[in-house]
Amino acid sequence: MHYGFYVLVVLMAGPGFATALAAGLPEIVFAGSGAPLPKSFAAYPTFQAHFWLASVLVGFIVLHVLAALHHQLVPRDGLLRRMGFGRRAFTSATAGDRLWRQERPRESPP
């Protein structure tokens, strides 16, 4: 799922960059031409692709947050606690890792 977010962000950059080029933004912003910005970018066809990709991305983010809240509130499986920083919850999935990281007693020198 997370790789899908990355793909959408990369796909959004293409039409966004193409819209900026079609609108002449490099000359306006970086060359200091003094020309006014376009009143609306909606006239550019590449903006429509950018807009719909952004809408899909926002929709997936909302679904992702709702799924995380569902896991926290309905099955109560500790998903948010496992995702957070700090001390980890002790579960069977992390038991081997926790036992491996335990500090072993040091032998005192003779």
Residue pairs with C-beta under 8 A, 6 or more apart in sequence:
1 64
4 60
5 57
5 60
5 61
5 64
8 53
8 56
8 57
8 60
9 57
11 53
12 50
12 53
12 54
12 57
15 46
15 47
15 49
15 50
15 53
16 46
16 50
18 46
19 41
19 44
19 46
19 47
19 50
20 26
22 44
22 46
23 37
23 38
23 41
23 44
24 35
25 37
27 33
27 35
28 35
28 36
28 37
41 47
42 48
42 51
68 79
68 80
68 83
71 77
71 79
71 80
72 79
72 80
78 89
78 91
81 88
81 89
82 88
82 89
82 91
88 94
88 98
90 98
